Amino acid sequence: MHERPFEPKRILITGGAGFIGSALVRNVLEQLPGASIVNLDCLTYAASLSGLEELLEHPRHHFVRGDITDRETVRRAMDGCDAVINVAAESHVDRSIADSSPFIRTNVVGTQILLDTARELKVARYLQVSTDEVYGSLSLDPNEPAFKETTPLNPSSPYAASKAAADLLVLAYCHTIGFPGMITRCSNNFGPRQFPEKVIPLFTINLMRGKRVPLYGDGLNVRDWIHVDDHCAAIIAALQRGQAGQVYNVGASNEHPNVELTHMLLKLTGRDASYIEHVTDRLGHDRRYAIDSTWTRQALGWQASKSQWPAALEATVQWYRDSQPWWESILSGQYRDENERLAGLAR
Ligand SMILES: NC(=O)c1ccc[n+]([C@@H]2O[C@H](COP(=O)([O-])OP(=O)(O)OC[C@H]3O[C@@H](n4cnc5c(N)ncnc54)[C@H](O)[C@@H]3O)[C@@H](O)[C@H]2O)c1
């Protein structure tokens, strides 16, 4: 661990209008009072600026609409920053199976452009936000050990392959030119403001609206859930105390089969099992993810504190219950106009 934590002055956060990025903006503003943020996001379908509305005029938060694959835009946004956290990505596995092109463009080419620009501008630290999906799948045998940082990369989906490619680029830059890059690989996140194509918001919102929930295959696929604020705390810890060339696994040892999650959500929304609609399994569906974050806890002095179920899941469901205008605007498509309006105000 570094003796003195790195204290960034100006951080470029990419993808800060998405689920994890917007939580990271909030966490950085709160936890790093000496840091200002340039938030670069091109506002894809997954972005929601209304989730950041009260922060658009914050003196330490500057929103810039722009694409990480556009070198000139990236150069302008990164100029004067001493740290970069790359959160921007195409993030939905099902979409990557339908068409992988945007995934290669943003997740691979976008990362390369950020790395080149950070190198050119001599940024002090670069953190790549990655995923446990780069390791592929474990079997359902609970004795099979969880992913470690040394587990070979074996991505199954085009999404995971694009993230693995980006990770390898970061590590190659570290190795060949001494680039100050680090990687966090986190398990499945839950919490407020997650785009309702992902399982927890999708199921919660469907059940609240009296609609059935599509459960893939036999429902036995296991995911290891962590609250988005615990993930953000790990990202900040890695930025401040991590070492160049290192990978940090991030998880809360909170494994649950999808069918169990579904029953918890049914209970929390007062619905019964007739609301489950069994649907054909996702192609190449990974069976089990489980992440071993021992090294991260030791090296960074971080640990998850907000991910405990059922309390944290209950609080998340409550957030969606209390935030109907937020998700209704996404379901109706109105959020796109709202994004345009707010992006205009932020200029
Ligand atoms: N959601 C999870 O459970 C999870 C778990 C581990 C790691 N991750 C990683 O965290 C990151 C964020 O995930 P998320 O769930 O918040 O995703 P998200 O889809 O909610 O948000 C992605 C954001 O990136 C922006 N973006 C996309 N392409 C861009 C481009 N070319 N230029 C600028 N901005 C662009 C989008 O507009 C959006 O605001 C991803 O890198 C993902 O791989 C996610």
Ligand as a Chemical Component Dictionary entry (heavy atoms), coordinates in Angstrom:
data_LIG
# 
_chem_comp.id                   LIG 
_chem_comp.type                 NON-POLYMER 
_chem_comp.pdbx_formal_charge   0 
_chem_comp.three_letter_code    LIG 
# 
loop_
_chem_comp_atom.comp_id 
_chem_comp_atom.atom_id 
_chem_comp_atom.alt_atom_id 
_chem_comp_atom.type_symbol 
_chem_comp_atom.charge 
_chem_comp_atom.model_Cartn_x 
_chem_comp_atom.model_Cartn_y 
_chem_comp_atom.model_Cartn_z 
_chem_comp_atom.pdbx_ordinal 
LIG N1  N1  N 0  -23.402 -2.875 -13.785 1  
LIG C1  C1  C 0  -22.639 -3.814 -13.237 2  
LIG O1  O1  O 0  -23.128 -4.701 -12.536 3  
LIG C2  C2  C 0  -21.139 -3.795 -13.451 4  
LIG C3  C3  C 0  -20.340 -4.679 -12.724 5  
LIG C4  C4  C 0  -18.954 -4.628 -12.889 6  
LIG C5  C5  C 0  -18.394 -3.718 -13.758 7  
LIG N2  N2  N 1  -19.197 -2.882 -14.466 8  
LIG C6  C6  C 0  -18.554 -1.921 -15.375 9  
LIG O2  O2  O 0  -18.866 -0.628 -14.895 10 
LIG C7  C7  C 0  -18.981 0.274  -15.988 11 
LIG C8  C8  C 0  -20.301 1.024  -15.923 12 
LIG O3  O3  O 0  -21.374 0.112  -15.929 13 
LIG P1  P1  P 0  -22.862 0.631  -15.782 14 
LIG O4  O4  O 0  -23.679 -0.521 -15.360 15 
LIG O5  O5  O -1 -22.887 1.887  -15.000 16 
LIG O6  O6  O 0  -23.180 0.963  -17.303 17 
LIG P2  P2  P 0  -24.338 1.879  -17.915 18 
LIG O7  O7  O 0  -24.682 1.216  -19.202 19 
LIG O8  O8  O 0  -25.408 2.131  -16.909 20 
LIG O9  O9  O 0  -23.634 3.286  -18.181 21 
LIG C9  C9  C 0  -22.670 3.475  -19.156 22 
LIG C10 C10 C 0  -22.496 4.966  -19.394 23 
LIG O10 O10 O 0  -21.434 5.139  -20.334 24 
LIG C11 C11 C 0  -21.839 6.081  -21.307 25 
LIG N3  N3  N 0  -21.160 5.776  -22.573 26 
LIG C12 C12 C 0  -21.326 4.667  -23.339 27 
LIG N4  N4  N 0  -20.559 4.757  -24.451 28 
LIG C13 C13 C 0  -19.879 5.922  -24.354 29 
LIG C14 C14 C 0  -18.947 6.577  -25.191 30 
LIG N5  N5  N 0  -18.535 6.036  -26.349 31 
LIG N6  N6  N 0  -18.446 7.774  -24.804 32 
LIG C15 C15 C 0  -18.872 8.347  -23.644 33 
LIG N7  N7  N 0  -19.768 7.789  -22.829 34 
LIG C16 C16 C 0  -20.274 6.577  -23.172 35 
LIG C17 C17 C 0  -23.338 5.912  -21.425 36 
LIG O11 O11 O 0  -23.966 7.059  -21.969 37 
LIG C18 C18 C 0  -23.730 5.649  -19.978 38 
LIG O12 O12 O 0  -23.996 6.854  -19.292 39 
LIG C19 C19 C 0  -18.808 -0.552 -17.251 40 
LIG O13 O13 O 0  -17.485 -0.410 -17.676 41 
LIG C20 C20 C 0  -19.064 -1.965 -16.806 42 
LIG O14 O14 O 0  -18.312 -2.855 -17.565 43 
LIG C21 C21 C 0  -20.565 -2.897 -14.335 44 
# 
loop_
_chem_comp_bond.comp_id 
_chem_comp_bond.atom_id_1 
_chem_comp_bond.atom_id_2 
_chem_comp_bond.value_order 
_chem_comp_bond.pdbx_ordinal 
LIG N1  C1  SING 1  
LIG C1  O1  DOUB 2  
LIG C1  C2  SING 3  
LIG C2  C3  SING 4  
LIG C2  C21 DOUB 5  
LIG C3  C4  DOUB 6  
LIG C4  C5  SING 7  
LIG C5  N2  DOUB 8  
LIG N2  C6  SING 9  
LIG N2  C21 SING 10 
LIG C6  O2  SING 11 
LIG C6  C20 SING 12 
LIG O2  C7  SING 13 
LIG C7  C8  SING 14 
LIG C7  C19 SING 15 
LIG C8  O3  SING 16 
LIG O3  P1  SING 17 
LIG P1  O4  DOUB 18 
LIG P1  O5  SING 19 
LIG P1  O6  SING 20 
LIG O6  P2  SING 21 
LIG P2  O7  DOUB 22 
LIG P2  O8  SING 23 
LIG P2  O9  SING 24 
LIG O9  C9  SING 25 
LIG C9  C10 SING 26 
LIG C10 O10 SING 27 
LIG C10 C18 SING 28 
LIG O10 C11 SING 29 
LIG C11 N3  SING 30 
LIG C11 C17 SING 31 
LIG N3  C12 SING 32 
LIG N3  C16 SING 33 
LIG C12 N4  DOUB 34 
LIG N4  C13 SING 35 
LIG C13 C14 SING 36 
LIG C13 C16 DOUB 37 
LIG C14 N5  SING 38 
LIG C14 N6  DOUB 39 
LIG N6  C15 SING 40 
LIG C15 N7  DOUB 41 
LIG N7  C16 SING 42 
LIG C17 O11 SING 43 
LIG C17 C18 SING 44 
LIG C18 O12 SING 45 
LIG C19 O13 SING 46 
LIG C19 C20 SING 47 
LIG C20 O14 SING 48 
# 
